[in-house]
Amino acid sequence: MRPPDAEAGEDEARWLERARRAAELGPLGHHTHWGGPGQARPVCGARHVPGTEDGPAGRVRREGTWLREAGLEPTLFGGGGWYSDEDVAEAIAELGYADCTATSFRPPYLADGAPRLHLDGPAQLELRSGRRLLALPSTHSVGMLVRALPRRLHEPLVHVYFHDTDLLDRRRALALRAALGILALRRTPTDLDAVQRDFRPAKTMMFAASRG
């Protein structure tokens, strides 16, 4: 969930009520829109300056601190627009999250060279600080999963992503429900907190090697 943006007039009390309810239903994740409610990726030129709280990494730290002060304990992180850089990864590791920003495919709307992480499966990413960050990449969109189900799925972990807006589209919501039902017959359902606890990634790599 993306924390409320007070500058945009979003209601913090209403958001907290919904976030606490969500945390009762499953693992809670911290999602960041770097440029505000309507801008998922950072605005052009926004960079982190070491020793300051500006830029994308600073936003992650500020939001993470706010969430904890509000009594919430996210365990996962997802960067808006699939954006990531190593300063952001350091902030995520400091907060104790696993990162779900990577994908095993290139989102089609991203320009060539757009900062993102590409991983074929779960991995431990080694950061400059010496920290390690567990990355759990998304492997399928709703459409990709529907198209893949007639074949054998080879991924050790199938991690499907979708947006809340997909649930407002009846056709996409029905496709998602059906695809997940079929997938559950082939794989053991789990959640991302259990994956963090029980799954041992076969790969350890430097963060730079995961850049897409």
N, C-alpha and C positions, 0 to 999 in steps of 0.2 A: 504494500500500500504506500502511496505517495503521501508524505506528511502535508498537512494543510498549509497553504500559502497565505499568511496573514496580510501581506501587501496586496493580494488580489481579493481580499475580503472573505476568504473562506472561513467557515465557522469551526473553530478549534474544538469546542465542546461537542458539537454534532459529530465531528470526525472521530474524536476519542471514543464516543459511545459505539460507533460502528467498528472501530479498530479493536476495542475490547471484546466485542461480540465475535469478530473474525478470529481473534486469538483463542477463543473457546472452541473453535471448529477445526483448527489445524495449525501447522507451523505459520508463524507470522514473518513476513518479509518486509524489508525496507526498500522502497522503490524511489528513485530520484528523477525528477524532471529538472534538468540542469538550467534551463532558461525560463522557468516558470510554468504555470499550469498548461499553457498551450505550446510549449517548446521543449520537446523531450531531450534533444541533444544540446550540448553547450553552444552558446552563441559564438560566432567566429572570433577567434583570438583569445578566448577565455582559457587561461592557463593558471596552474598553481605556482605560486612563488614560495619556495621553501622558507619555513619560519613564519608564514602568515596563514590566515584563515580565509584567503580569497580563492577563487577558481573552483573547479569541480571537486577537488579533494576537500577543500575547506567546507563546501556545502554538505558533503557527506558527513563530516565530523559534526557540524552544527546540528544537522537533522538527527544524527544518531544520539547526540547528547540530549536534545529535546525529547526524543522518544523515551529515553531511559528516565529522564526527570518526570515524564508523564506516567511512569509506572509500567511501560511496555518493554518487552524484551525480545526484539526481533532476532532471528538466528540466520536470516538469509538476506542477500542483497541482489537487486536487479537494476542495472543502469538504464535510464531512459534512452530509447533509440539505439540500444545495444552499445552505447559508448563506454569505453574504458581507457585508462592509461595507467602507468605504473604508480603515479602519485595517488590516484583513486584506489588502486589495489592495496597500497599501504594503509590507507585510511580504513578500508574494509577489514583488513587483517587486524588492525588495532582495535576495531570494534568487536572482533570475535565472530564475524559473520562467515558463512560460506558464500561464494559468489556464483550467481546464476546468470551472469551477463553474457557469457560466451555462447556461441552457437556452433553447430557442426555444419552449417550451411551459411551462405552469404545472403542476408536479407536483400531482396531484389531492389528495394528503393534506395539503398545506400550507394553513394558514389564510390568509384574506385579509389582506394587509399583512405577512405574514411576510417578513423581509429575504431577498432573493434577487436574482439578476441575470437579466434577460431580454434576449436578443440573438437576432435572426433569423439571424445568420451571424457569421463571424469579424470581430473589430474590434480596433482599438487604443484602449484606454481611457486618457484623460488623467487623472492623479491630481493632488491638491493640491500635492504636492512638485515637480511638473514631470516626474516619471517617466511613462513609458508602459508599459502592461501589455497584452500580447497575450492576448486572450480567444478561446478556441475552444469555443463552446457545443455541448452535446449537442443533436442535432436529433431523435433518435428513441429511444424505448425499444424493446425487442424486439417487443412487440405493435404499436406504432405502425409499425415498419418492415414487419412482415408485412402490415398493412392497407394500407400505402402502395404496396407493390410493384406491384399491378395498374395503378397510374397512373404517370404520368411524375413523376420526382423533380426539383424545380426548384432545390433548395438547391445552392449552389456547392460546399459541402463537406458530405457526409453523415457525421455523427458519431454512432454508435450506442452507447448505454451499456447495461451490464447488470451485475448483481452476481454475485459468485462463487457465491452461493446458487442463482442461476438454473441453474448448471451441474449442480447436484445434483438438479434436477427434470428427469426424462427428457423430458417433453413440451416444456418450454421450451428445453432444450438442443438438441433436434432442430429446433425451430422456428428457433432462432438460427442453427444451422449451415446450414439450408436457405436462410434469408433472406440470410445473408451470401454464400452461394454464388451466388445469383441477382444480388445487388447487384454482386458482382465481375465479372459479365458485362456490366454496364451502366456501371460506373465503374472508374477506375484505382485499385486498392488502394494505400494508402500507410500511413505511421505518423505519429504526432503530432510526432516530432522532424523528419521531412521536411517536414511542414506548416509548422512554425515557420521552417524554413530557406527554403522555396521559395514559400509561399503569401503573397500580398500582399493583406491585407484592404482592401476598397473603402471601409470606413467608419472614421473616427476620431471619437470622441465623448467627452464628459466622463463620468466614472464615474457621477455622479448620474443621468444620463439613461438609464442601463442598469438602474436599480433597478426590479424587477418589482412 
